[in-house]
């Protein structure tokens, strides 16, 4: 298979994606590709048969290893196993992964540190060591899964690491461990290096040193991490080929140029050191890929094995996937391999005598285009100007940041006075660069929100990209331009798809104990939000951006939404308006609708001063039109003196159904509404106040006669919502009920006057 190991790697890739994403079309395209190569005599029959067989064998293996985890018992149980991976210690919690001794299933064990409750002489986290044999008493739980489209799934994240369960312990006394492995001492070395860096360097330099050399980015400010991700330069924070290459160059320079060692001794040293560095650097897939690839290349050179770089990269891919079949689901792993393969396939282009600036721009462009579908599939947007930012930032990190940090790390361990000087130099220069990136973000943000990238579009996208590079390499620039235009046209078509679609959607997002409804009218004539729930901070008064960042914003980006034509805030409780200020800040909100009795909080006032959002206050009896759809306000008609009873009650006909959104009104306001509108007849009722027994009287159900009821409510909430009394009334009235705590996000997809309800969770 020499020279053709990439065929086996692609067979594994196609089979894994077909199984994990349930897309058999991926395997079909792989078979089609192999068949075309054989028919064009680019592949022998033996190699084609081997590729077909590999696809079948890998598919069977992935199906076997991808069996769903069985449901767990609520009773405490004891699991026995061995700690694998490093122990993650923070001031708040301690986490580690335990591999069951009997069935090999991995569990994430978490213990939240509470120094006040620890008894003298009791168990401590210091007894937790990699490789230790443990007996743990607790309750196995399935990790939380995403309950909204576009939401991050903690269950899938753990599954990509091969972890099936989680166990949250009330006390560290539930853990009994003994022993350790050799790798425990590497963990101690890593912890010591982190401690030395934090103790002897400024917090600024220590945070970047720990992130870029030791693989611990927990100290980097969250806004910087978000900014790097937003501009497509977060790959610089992942330890990979750049870091390993510089480390090898430094070792080579220090030893060979000074005459300490021979090249043969250095090669043997690198074979031993690089895997150890991968462990010290946090064991991310990107650092393992870079380290093992370097080791394999050194071995090939040492043994005179004539394996190509593509073969070596393919063999490393196969080895890593065999070690963890779910690895392909990790975004970092996907980015790392796609960029590397893209640059390798473009090596003929880079061998041409172009200028340094042109080649640098080409590297940045190819890297961005190669990972673009994955980026859109993960984050739903990209920055067109990220190519230019990479053109500046990548050389800066290569020439200054990495050499400076490597020198700083050796200095802080060996020559402390020199470390102080380098610390100051690094802070002075890097602080300015980060400020420049921040200014660019503030003044030149051109985020192109496309939305979810359909799986079936991967094939035409990469075919166009390959043809673009092939024509560019052959210096057929006009044809390359045509393929480049086709690539851009494909992205434009995806962006315009919602504006051409005759389908509409009403979505009740699962925001926990709160409300957020997103109404998308056909042809994107209008996007309307009714309420924007937020999470309360520790003082239960100020809002936080947790719900907004984890649920509302990802969903809007997932749907390709950047403009909100109308935002209704029913009343001034955090579970209805807590994310409003963040929406106003990040999205173009054309109109904001409230009742005359709504009080804006200081955070909302500050944002509104900077925006052109039109504020419209509406009383009962008024109506307004958004995107051709009329919304009628039925309440409040007066100030009730209670925020809940002052909720706006909104009626509209959408997708052939009559909808009533009731906020948090109580039974007395319900009665006032049905008395004021005795002929009110609806199809879908948003149950008021999350199913509290203070709302949803029998009278309103008998008069408006809804056929479906939507309940937006948090799981196991402390209020006991929805109340059993309310559920009983709905059952007696034979009303179909859909709840976010059971169904996740619920949406009504319609075409014309017909539509169907769906739920995100089965």
ZAVOLUM-434474 format. One line per field, with one value per residue (C-alpha): residue number from 1; x, y, z. Coordinates in steps of 0.2 Angstrom, whole numbers, plus 2048, in hexadecimal, padded with zeros to 3 digits. Layout:
ZAVOLUM-434474
nr <- [NUM; ...] $
xx <- [X; ...] $
yy <- [Y; ...] $
zz <- [Z; ...] $
***
This chain:
ZAVOLUM-434474
nr <- [1; 2; 3; 4; 5; 6; 7; 8; 9; 10; 11; 12; 13; 14; 15; 16; 17; 18; 19; 20; 21; 22; 23; 24; 25; 26; 27; 28; 29; 30; 31; 32; 33; 34; 35; 36; 37; 38; 39; 40; 41; 42; 43; 44; 45; 46; 47; 48; 49; 50; 51; 52; 53; 54; 55; 56; 57; 58; 59; 60; 61; 62; 63; 64; 65; 66; 67; 68; 69; 70; 71; 72; 73; 74; 75; 76; 77; 78; 79; 80; 81; 82; 83; 84; 85; 86; 87; 88; 89; 90; 91; 92; 93; 94; 95; 96; 97; 98; 99; 100; 101; 102; 103; 104; 105; 106; 107; 108; 109; 110; 111; 112; 113; 114; 115; 116; 117; 118; 119; 120; 121; 122; 123; 124; 125; 126; 127; 128; 129; 130; 131; 132; 133; 134; 135; 136; 137; 138; 139; 140; 141; 142; 143; 144; 145; 146; 147; 148; 149; 150; 151; 152; 153; 154; 155; 156; 157; 158; 159; 160; 161; 162; 163; 164; 165; 166; 167; 168; 169; 170; 171; 172; 173; 174; 175; 176; 177; 178; 179; 180; 181; 182; 183; 184; 185; 186; 187; 188; 189; 190; 191; 192; 193; 194; 195; 196; 197; 198; 199; 200; 201; 202; 203; 204; 205; 206; 207; 208; 209; 210; 211; 212; 213; 214; 215; 216; 217; 218; 219; 220; 221; 222; 223; 224; 225; 226; 227; 228; 229; 230; 231; 232; 233; 234; 235; 236; 237; 238; 239; 240; 241; 242; 243; 244; 245; 246; 247; 248; 249; 250; 251; 252; 253; 254; 255; 256; 257; 258; 259; 260; 261; 262; 263; 264; 265; 266; 267; 268; 269; 270; 271; 272; 273; 274; 275; 276; 277; 278; 279; 280; 281; 282; 283; 284; 285; 286; 287; 288; 289; 290; 291; 292; 293; 294; 295; 296; 297; 298; 299; 300; 301; 302; 303; 304; 305; 306; 307; 308; 309; 310; 311; 312; 313; 314; 315; 316; 317; 318; 319; 320; 321; 322; 323; 324; 325; 326; 327; 328; 329; 330; 331; 332; 333; 334; 335; 336; 337; 338; 339; 340; 341; 342; 343; 344; 345; 346; 347; 348; 349; 350; 351; 352; 353; 354; 355; 356; 357; 358; 359; 360; 361; 362; 363; 364; 365; 366; 367; 368; 369; 370; 371; 372; 373; 374; 375; 376; 377; 378; 379; 380; 381; 382; 383; 384; 385; 386; 387; 388; 389; 390; 391; 392; 393; 394; 395; 396; 397; 398; 399; 400; 401; 402; 403; 404; 405; 406; 407; 408; 409; 410; 411; 412; 413; 414; 415; 416; 417; 418; 419; 420; 421; 422; 423; 424; 425; 426; 427; 428; 429; 430; 431; 432; 433; 434; 435; 436; 437; 438; 439; 440; 441; 442; 443; 444; 445; 446; 447; 448; 449; 450; 451; 452; 453; 454; 455; 456; 457; 458; 459; 460; 461; 462; 463; 464; 465; 466; 467; 468; 469; 470; 471; 472; 473; 474; 475; 476; 477; 478; 479; 480; 481; 482; 483; 484; 485; 486; 487; 488; 489; 490; 491; 492; 493; 494; 495; 496; 497; 498; 499; 500; 501; 502; 503; 504; 505; 506; 507; 508; 509; 510; 511; 512; 513; 514; 515; 516; 517; 518; 519; 520; 521; 522; 523; 524; 525; 526; 527; 528; 529; 530; 531; 532; 533; 534; 535; 536; 537; 538; 539; 540; 541; 542; 543; 544; 545; 546; 547; 548; 549; 550; 551; 552; 553; 554; 555; 556; 557; 558; 559; 560; 561; 562; 563; 564; 565; 566; 567; 568; 569; 570; 571; 572; 573; 574; 575; 576; 577; 578; 579; 580; 581; 582; 583; 584; 585; 586; 587; 588; 589; 590; 591; 592; 593; 594; 595; 596; 597; 598; 599; 600; 601; 602; 603; 604; 605; 606; 607; 608; 609; 610; 611; 612; 613; 614; 615; 616; 617; 618; 619; 620; 621; 622; 623; 624; 625; 626; 627; 628; 629; 630; 631; 632; 633; 634; 635; 636; 637; 638; 639; 640; 641; 642; 643; 644; 645; 646; 647; 648; 649; 650; 651; 652; 653; 654; 655; 656; 657; 658; 659; 660; 661; 662; 663; 664; 665; 666; 667; 668; 669; 670; 671; 672; 673; 674; 675; 676; 677; 678; 679; 680; 681; 682; 683; 684; 685; 686; 687; 688; 689; 690; 691; 692; 693; 694; 695; 696; 697; 698; 699; 700; 701; 702; 703; 704; 705; 706; 707; 708; 709; 710; 711; 712; 713; 714; 715; 716; 717; 718; 719; 720; 721; 722; 723; 724; 725; 726; 727; 728; 729; 730; 731; 732; 733; 734; 735; 736; 737; 738; 739; 740; 741; 742; 743; 744; 745; 746; 747; 748; 749; 750; 751; 752; 753; 754; 755; 756; 757; 758; 759; 760; 761; 762] $
xx <- [800; 80F; 80A; 7F7; 7F5; 7EA; 7DD; 7DB; 7DB; 7CD; 7C4; 7C4; 7BF; 7B0; 7AA; 7AB; 7A1; 794; 792; 793; 788; 77D; 781; 784; 786; 798; 79C; 794; 79F; 7AF; 7AA; 7A7; 7B7; 7C1; 7B7; 7BC; 7CE; 7CE; 7C5; 7D1; 7DF; 7E5; 7E3; 7E7; 7D9; 7E2; 7E3; 7D1; 7CB; 7D5; 7CD; 7BC; 7C0; 7C6; 7B6; 7AC; 7B7; 7B8; 7A5; 7A2; 7AF; 7A7; 795; 79C; 7A5; 797; 789; 77E; 782; 775; 769; 770; 769; 765; 76B; 77D; 789; 79B; 7A7; 7B8; 7C5; 7D5; 7D7; 7DD; 7E3; 7E8; 7DF; 7D7; 7D8; 7D1; 7CC; 7BA; 7BB; 7C5; 7C2; 7C9; 7C4; 7C2; 7C2; 7B7; 7C2; 7B4; 7AD; 7B9; 7AC; 7B3; 7AB; 7AE; 7AF; 7AD; 7AE; 7AB; 7B8; 7B1; 7BF; 7B3; 7AB; 7BB; 7BF; 7D0; 7D9; 7CC; 7CE; 7D6; 7D9; 7EB; 7E7; 7E1; 7EE; 7EF; 7EF; 7E8; 7DC; 7CC; 7BB; 7AE; 79D; 791; 783; 787; 77F; 77E; 786; 77A; 776; 772; 75F; 75F; 765; 777; 77A; 78A; 788; 792; 78D; 794; 7A3; 7A7; 7A3; 7B0; 7BC; 7B5; 7AC; 79B; 795; 798; 798; 796; 79B; 794; 7A4; 7B6; 7B4; 7AB; 7BB; 7C8; 7D8; 7E9; 7F8; 7FD; 806; 816; 80C; 807; 818; 817; 807; 810; 81E; 810; 808; 819; 81D; 80C; 80E; 820; 819; 80B; 816; 825; 81D; 810; 7FE; 7FE; 80D; 80A; 7F8; 7FF; 80E; 803; 7F7; 803; 810; 808; 7F6; 7ED; 7E2; 7D7; 7E0; 7DE; 7CF; 7BF; 7BD; 7CE; 7CA; 7B9; 7C2; 7CF; 7C1; 7B7; 7C6; 7CB; 7DC; 7D8; 7E2; 7F1; 7EC; 7EC; 7FD; 801; 80E; 815; 819; 820; 82A; 832; 836; 83F; 848; 84E; 854; 85D; 865; 86B; 872; 879; 87F; 888; 88F; 887; 87F; 87F; 86F; 86C; 86C; 860; 854; 854; 851; 842; 83A; 83A; 836; 828; 81B; 820; 81D; 80C; 807; 80F; 806; 7F4; 7F2; 7E7; 7E4; 7EE; 7FD; 7FD; 7FB; 80A; 815; 811; 814; 824; 829; 824; 82E; 83D; 83C; 839; 849; 853; 84E; 84E; 83C; 836; 824; 81C; 816; 804; 807; 80E; 7FF; 7F3; 7FB; 7FB; 7E8; 7E5; 7EE; 7E5; 7D4; 7D7; 7DC; 7CB; 7BE; 7B5; 7C4; 7BE; 7AF; 7BB; 7BC; 7CE; 7D3; 7C9; 7D1; 7E2; 7E1; 7D8; 7E4; 7F3; 7EC; 7E7; 7F9; 800; 7F5; 7FA; 80D; 810; 808; 814; 823; 821; 82C; 81E; 822; 822; 812; 808; 80D; 808; 7F8; 7F5; 7F9; 7ED; 7DF; 7E1; 7E1; 7D1; 7C8; 7CD; 7C5; 7B6; 7A9; 7AD; 7AE; 79D; 796; 79C; 79B; 78F; 799; 7AA; 7B4; 7B9; 7C7; 7CE; 7DA; 7E2; 7E3; 7EB; 7F8; 7FD; 7FA; 802; 813; 812; 80F; 81C; 82A; 827; 81A; 820; 833; 830; 826; 832; 840; 836; 831; 844; 848; 83C; 842; 854; 858; 84C; 853; 852; 840; 83C; 843; 83A; 82A; 82A; 82F; 821; 814; 819; 817; 809; 7FE; 7FF; 7FB; 7EC; 7E6; 7E8; 7DE; 7D0; 7D0; 7CE; 7C0; 7B7; 7B9; 7BA; 7AE; 7A7; 7A0; 797; 789; 785; 77C; 77E; 788; 77E; 787; 783; 78D; 79D; 7A0; 79D; 7A7; 7B7; 7B5; 7B5; 7C3; 7CE; 7CB; 7CF; 7E0; 7E3; 7E0; 7EA; 7F9; 7F8; 7F8; 7E7; 7E2; 7D2; 7CB; 7D1; 7C8; 7B8; 7B9; 7BC; 7AD; 7A3; 7A9; 7A4; 793; 790; 792; 787; 77A; 77A; 778; 76A; 760; 755; 750; 74A; 742; 72F; 72F; 72E; 731; 72C; 738; 736; 748; 74C; 754; 750; 744; 740; 739; 740; 736; 73E; 732; 739; 72E; 72F; 73C; 744; 737; 739; 741; 738; 73D; 730; 73B; 74D; 750; 760; 769; 76B; 77C; 780; 777; 767; 764; 771; 770; 77E; 781; 781; 770; 774; 785; 780; 76F; 767; 776; 77C; 76A; 768; 779; 774; 765; 770; 767; 770; 761; 752; 744; 73A; 73E; 730; 734; 724; 72A; 739; 73E; 74F; 747; 73F; 74B; 75C; 764; 75C; 76C; 777; 76B; 76B; 77E; 782; 773; 76A; 75A; 74F; 740; 73E; 72C; 728; 718; 718; 71B; 72B; 73B; 74B; 75A; 76B; 773; 765; 766; 779; 777; 768; 772; 77E; 771; 764; 757; 746; 73C; 729; 71E; 70D; 6FD; 6EF; 6E5; 6F3; 6FB; 70A; 711; 722; 727; 715; 70F; 703; 705; 6F7; 6FA; 6EC; 6F4; 6F9; 6EB; 6F1; 6FF; 6FB; 70A; 711; 71E; 717; 705; 70C; 712; 70E; 701; 704; 6F8; 6FD; 6F9; 708; 709; 6F7; 6F5; 6F0; 6FD; 6FB; 70B; 706; 717; 715; 703; 6F8; 6E6; 6DF; 6E7; 6E2; 6D0; 6D2; 6D8; 6CA; 6BD; 6C5; 6C6; 6B7; 6B9; 6CC; 6CF; 6E0; 6EA; 6FA; 6FB; 70C; 708; 70A; 718; 720; 711; 70F; 6FE; 6FB; 6F8; 6EE; 6DD; 6CF; 6C6; 6D3; 6D5; 6C3; 6C1; 6D0; 6D0; 6E2; 6E7; 6F9; 702; 715; 71D; 72E; 735; 746; 74A; 747; 744; 742; 730; 729; 724; 719; 70D; 704; 6F3; 6F7; 6FC; 6EC; 6E2; 6EB; 6E8; 6D5; 6D4; 6DD; 6EA; 6FB; 709; 71B; 728; 73A; 73F; 73A; 73B; 749; 746; 735; 731; 723; 729; 71C; 719; 70A; 6FC; 702; 710; 716; 71D; 72E; 739; 74C; 74D; 745] $
yy <- [800; 80B; 81C; 817; 818; 827; 81B; 812; 822; 828; 818; 81A; 82C; 828; 819; 823; 832; 826; 81D; 82C; 838; 82A; 830; 821; 82D; 831; 81F; 81F; 82D; 825; 815; 820; 829; 818; 811; 820; 81F; 80D; 810; 81E; 811; 81D; 80E; 7FB; 7EE; 7E8; 7F9; 7FD; 7EC; 7F0; 801; 7FA; 7EC; 7FA; 803; 7F4; 7EF; 800; 803; 7F3; 7F8; 809; 802; 7F6; 804; 810; 807; 813; 813; 80A; 813; 815; 811; 81F; 814; 817; 80A; 806; 806; 7FF; 805; 80E; 821; 825; 836; 844; 84B; 85C; 866; 877; 881; 87D; 86A; 85B; 850; 840; 832; 820; 811; 803; 7F3; 7E7; 7EF; 7FD; 80A; 81C; 827; 839; 83B; 84C; 852; 864; 86A; 870; 873; 878; 866; 85C; 853; 853; 843; 83F; 83B; 848; 84B; 848; 835; 836; 831; 82C; 819; 817; 809; 810; 80B; 819; 819; 825; 826; 824; 830; 833; 844; 852; 853; 862; 866; 873; 874; 87C; 879; 872; 860; 85B; 849; 849; 852; 844; 837; 83E; 83A; 829; 82D; 826; 82B; 838; 837; 846; 842; 84A; 846; 841; 834; 82A; 827; 81A; 819; 811; 810; 81A; 818; 81F; 82D; 834; 83A; 844; 84B; 851; 859; 861; 868; 86E; 877; 880; 884; 88B; 895; 89D; 8A1; 8A9; 8B1; 8BF; 8B8; 8BE; 8B5; 8A6; 8A4; 8A4; 899; 88C; 88C; 88B; 87F; 876; 875; 87D; 88C; 88D; 89D; 8A6; 8B3; 8AC; 8BC; 8B9; 8A6; 8AC; 8B9; 8AD; 8A0; 8AE; 8B3; 8A1; 8A2; 897; 889; 893; 88E; 87C; 874; 86C; 86C; 87D; 87A; 869; 86F; 87D; 872; 866; 875; 87B; 86A; 868; 879; 877; 866; 864; 876; 876; 864; 85C; 84E; 846; 846; 833; 837; 845; 83A; 82D; 83B; 843; 831; 830; 843; 847; 83A; 840; 852; 84E; 848; 857; 862; 85C; 84D; 857; 84E; 85B; 85A; 846; 848; 854; 84A; 839; 83F; 847; 836; 82C; 837; 836; 823; 822; 82D; 823; 812; 818; 815; 81E; 822; 832; 840; 83B; 829; 82E; 83A; 82C; 81F; 82B; 82E; 81B; 819; 827; 822; 810; 817; 820; 81D; 82D; 838; 83E; 847; 853; 864; 867; 856; 85A; 86B; 864; 857; 860; 86F; 863; 859; 869; 870; 85F; 85D; 86F; 86C; 86D; 87F; 884; 87E; 88B; 89B; 8A7; 8B5; 8B2; 8BD; 8B4; 8A3; 8A9; 8AF; 89F; 894; 89E; 89D; 88A; 887; 891; 88A; 878; 879; 885; 877; 871; 882; 886; 875; 879; 88C; 891; 8A0; 8A5; 8B5; 8B9; 8C4; 8B6; 8B2; 8C3; 8C2; 8B1; 8B8; 8C4; 8BA; 8A9; 8B0; 8BA; 8AB; 8A1; 8AE; 8B6; 8AE; 89C; 89F; 8AB; 8A0; 891; 89C; 8A2; 890; 88B; 89B; 899; 888; 88B; 89E; 8A8; 8BA; 8B7; 8B1; 8C2; 8CB; 8C0; 8C1; 8D4; 8D4; 8C7; 8D1; 8E2; 8DA; 8CE; 8DA; 8E6; 8D8; 8D2; 8E4; 8E6; 8D6; 8DD; 8ED; 8E3; 8D9; 8E9; 8F3; 8E5; 8D8; 8D0; 8C0; 8B6; 8AC; 89E; 892; 87F; 878; 869; 858; 856; 866; 85F; 856; 864; 870; 866; 861; 873; 877; 869; 86F; 881; 87B; 870; 87E; 88B; 87F; 87C; 88F; 88F; 89E; 8A2; 891; 892; 8A2; 89A; 88C; 899; 8A2; 892; 88F; 8A0; 89E; 88E; 897; 8A5; 899; 891; 8A3; 8A7; 896; 89D; 8AC; 8A0; 893; 893; 88A; 893; 88E; 892; 88B; 88A; 889; 87F; 88D; 884; 88E; 89C; 8A0; 8A3; 8A1; 8A4; 8A7; 8A6; 8AB; 8A3; 8AB; 8B3; 8C1; 8C3; 8BC; 8BF; 8BA; 8B9; 8BB; 8B7; 8AD; 8B0; 8A8; 8B1; 8B4; 8AE; 8BD; 8B8; 8C9; 8CD; 8C3; 8B9; 8B4; 8A1; 89D; 8AA; 8A3; 890; 890; 8A0; 8A6; 895; 892; 8A2; 89F; 88D; 894; 8A1; 8B0; 8C0; 8CC; 8CC; 8D6; 8D6; 8D2; 8D1; 8D1; 8CC; 8D2; 8D6; 8C6; 8BE; 8AE; 8B8; 8C7; 8C2; 8C0; 8CF; 8DA; 8CD; 8CB; 8DE; 8DF; 8D1; 8D1; 8DE; 8E0; 8EC; 8EE; 8EA; 8E8; 8EA; 8EF; 900; 8F9; 8F0; 8F7; 8F6; 8F1; 8FA; 8EE; 8EF; 902; 902; 8F7; 901; 911; 90A; 902; 908; 8FC; 904; 902; 900; 8FF; 8F6; 8F6; 8E9; 8EB; 8F0; 8E6; 8E7; 8DF; 8D7; 8CF; 8CF; 8C5; 8CE; 8CD; 8D2; 8D8; 8D2; 8D7; 8E1; 8EE; 8F6; 8F5; 8E6; 8EA; 8D9; 8D5; 8C4; 8CB; 8D9; 8CD; 8D0; 8C4; 8C2; 8BA; 8B6; 8AA; 8A1; 892; 88F; 88F; 89B; 89E; 8A6; 8AB; 8AF; 8B3; 8B0; 8B7; 8B0; 8AA; 8BB; 8C2; 8B3; 8B6; 8C8; 8C3; 8B7; 8C3; 8D1; 8C5; 8B8; 8B2; 8AE; 89D; 896; 886; 888; 88E; 893; 88D; 89C; 89D; 88D; 883; 88B; 886; 899; 899; 88F; 88F; 883; 892; 898; 886; 884; 895; 895; 882; 880; 86F; 870; 877; 87C; 87D; 885; 87E; 879; 867; 863; 875; 87A; 881; 871; 877; 872; 86F; 85E; 868; 871; 861; 859; 867; 865; 852; 854; 861; 854; 861; 85B; 861; 863; 868; 86E; 864; 854; 858; 865; 873; 871; 879; 87A; 879; 87F; 882; 88D; 889; 877; 872; 865; 866; 85E; 85C; 85C; 84E; 83D] $
zz <- [800; 7FF; 7F8; 7FA; 80D; 80A; 802; 812; 81C; 811; 813; 826; 824; 819; 824; 834; 82D; 825; 836; 842; 837; 830; 81E; 813; 804; 80B; 809; 7F8; 7F2; 7F8; 7EE; 7DF; 7E1; 7E2; 7D3; 7C8; 7CD; 7C8; 7B7; 7B3; 7B7; 7C5; 7D1; 7CF; 7D2; 7E2; 7EA; 7E5; 7ED; 7FD; 7FE; 7FC; 809; 815; 814; 818; 827; 82E; 82C; 836; 843; 845; 847; 854; 85E; 85C; 866; 870; 883; 88D; 898; 8AA; 8BB; 8C7; 8D6; 8DB; 8D5; 8D6; 8C7; 8C7; 8BB; 8B7; 8B5; 8A3; 89D; 8A8; 8B8; 8B5; 8C5; 8C6; 8D5; 8D2; 8CD; 8CA; 8BB; 8B4; 8A8; 8AF; 8A4; 8AB; 8AE; 8A8; 898; 894; 894; 898; 8A5; 8A9; 8BC; 8C3; 8D5; 8D9; 8E6; 8F7; 903; 911; 911; 910; 920; 927; 922; 915; 903; 8F8; 8E5; 8E8; 8E8; 8D6; 8CA; 8B8; 8B7; 8C9; 8CC; 8D3; 8DB; 8D9; 8E0; 8D7; 8CA; 8B8; 8AD; 89A; 897; 892; 87F; 875; 875; 868; 856; 855; 868; 86E; 874; 883; 880; 86E; 875; 881; 875; 869; 877; 879; 88A; 88C; 89D; 8AA; 8BD; 8C8; 8DA; 8EA; 8F3; 8F0; 8FD; 8F0; 8E7; 8EC; 8E2; 8E3; 8D8; 8C8; 8B8; 8B0; 8A8; 8B9; 8BB; 8AA; 8B1; 8C0; 8B5; 8AB; 8BB; 8C1; 8B1; 8B2; 8C4; 8C0; 8B1; 8BC; 8CB; 8C1; 8B3; 8B0; 8AF; 89D; 897; 8A2; 89A; 888; 88C; 895; 886; 877; 87F; 88D; 885; 893; 88D; 89C; 8A1; 891; 892; 88A; 87F; 877; 874; 86C; 861; 85B; 856; 84E; 843; 83F; 848; 856; 84E; 854; 866; 862; 864; 854; 846; 849; 85B; 858; 849; 853; 862; 856; 84E; 85F; 865; 854; 855; 867; 865; 853; 851; 862; 85E; 86D; 864; 853; 847; 84B; 85E; 85B; 851; 85F; 86B; 862; 860; 873; 877; 86B; 872; 884; 87E; 878; 889; 891; 885; 88A; 87D; 871; 860; 857; 862; 860; 84D; 84C; 858; 851; 83F; 844; 84C; 83D; 831; 83C; 83D; 82A; 827; 834; 82C; 81A; 818; 808; 80F; 808; 814; 80E; 813; 824; 827; 822; 82E; 83C; 838; 838; 849; 852; 84B; 851; 862; 863; 856; 85A; 858; 847; 850; 858; 84F; 853; 84C; 83C; 83A; 83D; 830; 823; 823; 822; 814; 80B; 80C; 807; 7F7; 7F3; 7F4; 7E1; 7E2; 7F0; 7E7; 7D9; 7DA; 7E0; 7EC; 7FF; 801; 7F3; 7FB; 80C; 806; 7FD; 80C; 817; 809; 807; 819; 81C; 80C; 812; 823; 81E; 81D; 82E; 835; 82E; 834; 846; 848; 839; 834; 82E; 82B; 819; 81F; 82A; 81B; 81D; 830; 82F; 823; 831; 840; 83B; 836; 846; 851; 847; 848; 858; 864; 863; 864; 872; 87C; 879; 87F; 88E; 893; 893; 89C; 8AA; 8AD; 8AC; 8AC; 8B6; 8B3; 8A0; 8A2; 8AA; 89B; 88E; 898; 897; 884; 880; 88A; 881; 870; 871; 87B; 86D; 860; 86A; 86A; 858; 855; 861; 857; 847; 84E; 854; 843; 836; 83B; 82B; 832; 824; 82D; 821; 82D; 82D; 820; 818; 817; 805; 801; 806; 7F6; 7EA; 7F5; 7F6; 7E4; 7DF; 7EB; 7E4; 7D2; 7D7; 7DE; 7D0; 7C3; 7CE; 7CF; 7BC; 7BA; 7B1; 7BB; 7B1; 7B4; 7C6; 7C8; 7C1; 7CE; 7DB; 7D6; 7D7; 7E9; 7EE; 7E5; 7EE; 7FF; 7F9; 7F3; 805; 80C; 801; 803; 812; 807; 7F9; 804; 805; 815; 826; 838; 84A; 857; 86A; 86F; 87F; 889; 89A; 8A6; 899; 889; 877; 867; 856; 848; 836; 828; 817; 80B; 81B; 81A; 82C; 83C; 84C; 85D; 86C; 87C; 87E; 88E; 898; 8A6; 8B7; 8BF; 8D0; 8D8; 8CF; 8C8; 8BA; 8AA; 8A3; 891; 895; 88C; 87E; 87A; 87C; 874; 86C; 862; 85C; 856; 84D; 845; 841; 837; 82F; 838; 83A; 83A; 845; 83E; 84F; 861; 86D; 880; 889; 89A; 8A4; 8AC; 8A8; 8A2; 894; 891; 898; 887; 87F; 882; 87A; 86B; 869; 869; 85D; 851; 847; 850; 846; 852; 864; 86B; 87D; 887; 88E; 8A0; 89B; 8A4; 89B; 8A6; 8A5; 89A; 88D; 88E; 88B; 87C; 874; 875; 869; 85D; 851; 857; 857; 867; 866; 875; 872; 87B; 87A; 86B; 860; 851; 847; 837; 836; 825; 81F; 82F; 83B; 84E; 859; 86B; 877; 888; 892; 892; 8A3; 8AF; 8BA; 8C6; 8C3; 8B5; 8B2; 8AF; 8A5; 898; 886; 87F; 86D; 860; 84E; 83F; 839; 82E; 82D; 840; 84D; 85B; 86C; 876; 888; 891; 8A4; 8A6; 8B4; 8B4; 8B8; 8A8; 89E; 8A3; 89E; 88D; 889; 88F; 884; 875; 877; 865; 868; 860; 85E; 859; 863; 875; 87D; 88F; 89A; 8A8; 8A3; 8A9; 8BA; 8C3; 8C4; 8B2; 8A4; 8AB; 8A5; 89F; 892; 88C; 88A; 880; 875; 872; 86D; 865; 86A; 879; 87A; 88B; 88D; 89D; 8A5; 8AA; 8BC; 8C0; 8D2; 8CF; 8CA; 8B9; 8B0; 8BE; 8BE; 8BF; 8AF; 8A6; 8AC; 8A5; 894; 894; 898; 88A; 87E; 87A; 873; 87E; 879; 886; 885; 894; 88B; 879; 878; 86B; 863; 852; 845; 833; 827; 814; 810; 81C; 821; 82D; 839; 84B; 84E; 85D; 85E; 86B; 866] $
***
